[in-house]
Amino acid sequence: MARRIQPILDSILADDRCQGSTRTFVLDLLAQYTRKKSLSQGQRRALGNIEEKLASAPAIDVEKQNRLDNLISRAQTANDRWAVTFITSLKGQLSMGRELSVRQKEILVKIADRHSTKAQTQRDSWASNFSSEMREKLTIAAHYYLANPPYFGDIARKALDDDSFVPSERSYRKMVENKYATKVIESTVAEPKFNVGSHVAVRKTATVGLHATHHTNGVVLKADAKPVSSPARGSKVYSVLFFGKTEATFIEERWLKKGRA
């Protein structure tokens, strides 16, 4: 039996109809057989089933496969890895003579629309018109979401790590134009209420960690000292040195009031 395994593996992998997850499975079996020179009884049974299905599977519909290959190429260009994996799986399914389900066909249509020539032209236009103001908003939102996981983590990291990164229009609008990010951006770009060098005091309504400074004046060292991490009104962050302290304190604008000169 051991002498027959290698020819069976070679024959299956040489068949263009063996694609997708089926080909991945057979390649895994080949790697194991190369290492151990044996397969389990269950693995040999599975290999025999694949061989039988290929023997009874219809010839490849070349035109249909070419259309799917073209769609895979367009999805790869757009870095749509999920779509590439999905379509590759469908190719394997069709090559084994299994029809697509209604749901699979619906998803395929959506992918085709997403990667049509018109859609690609719109993406190119979006990328070429991505302005410095839009990038500034993206950066502000990225800092906010990294400070408040788990939403938009991947896009946020890409935005901060790569100055040339441009998210899709859909991703940008979901991340930057929602009500939370909008408030964070408004707080960030607003003019500071307290200028550098001005005296400030902590409001009585300030959070617990600031109670020790309630009766102490301080001087503003820097406005916008850290990225805004809260959508609350007045969340611009200041660096304040309170009198009697040796280290500055980061504090949000909403907790400050004008201090005594």
Residue, then its C-alpha position, 0 to 999 in steps of 0.5 A: m500500500a505504501r508504494r501506491i500512496q506517492p503516485i496517488l498524491d502526484s496524480i491528484l495534485a497534477d489534476d487542475r480540478c484539485q483546488g482550494s481547500t482540497r488541494t491544501f489538504v492533499l499538500d498537507l498529506l504529501a508533506q506528512y508522507t514525505r516526512k513519515k513515509s506513511l498515512s493513517q487509515g483515515q487519511r488514506r480513506a480521505l485520499g481515496n474519496i478525493e480520487e473518486k470525486l475527481a474521477s467522476a467530476p466534470a471537465i473544468d469550465v475554462e470560461k468560468q474559471n478564467r472569470l474567477d481568476n480575473l476576479i481574484s487578480r482584481a481582488q489581489t490588486a485591492n489587497d482584499r485577502w478575504a475575497v481572494t481566499f473565498i473565490t479560491s475556495l469556490k474554484g475548488q468547489l466548482s472544479m469538483g463538480r459541486e454547484l454554488s449555493v444561493r448565498q455563495k452566488e450572492i456574495l460572489v456578485k457583491i465581490a464582483d461589484r466591489h472590484s469592478t472597473k468602476a469601483q476601482t476607478q472610484r478607489d483610485s480617485w479617492a486615494s489621489n484626492f486624500s487630502s492633508e486635512m483628511r489625513e490629520k483627522l485619520t491620525i486623530a481618530a487612530h490615536y483615539y481608537l488605539a487608546n480605546p480598543p478594540y475597534f478599528g485597531d488594524i486601520a489605526r496602527k497602519a495609519l500611524d505606522d505608514d504616512s502614505f497609508v490610505p484606507s478605503e473610503r468606507s473604512y475612513r467614513k466608518m472610523v473618522e465620521n462616527k459621532y465619537a471620533t467627530k467629537v474627539i476631532e472637534s476637541t483636538v482642533a479647537e483653540p485652547k481655552f488656556n494659553v501656555g503660561s496662564h495660571v489655572a486651577v482644578r475644578k471641584t468636579a474633577t475626577v478622583g485622581l485630581h482631588a489633591t490639586h483642588h486648592t493648588n494653582g498651576v501654570v500651563l506648560k503645553a496645550d495639546a500635550k497628548p492625543v485626545s482619548s475621550p469623546a467628552r466635551g473639553s477633552k483637550v489635554y494640557s500639561v500643567l505644573f502645579f505649584g509645589k510639584t516637581e513634575a507636570t500633570f496631564i489634565e483635560e480642559r474640562w477639569l480646569k478653570k482660570g487660576r489666581a495670578 
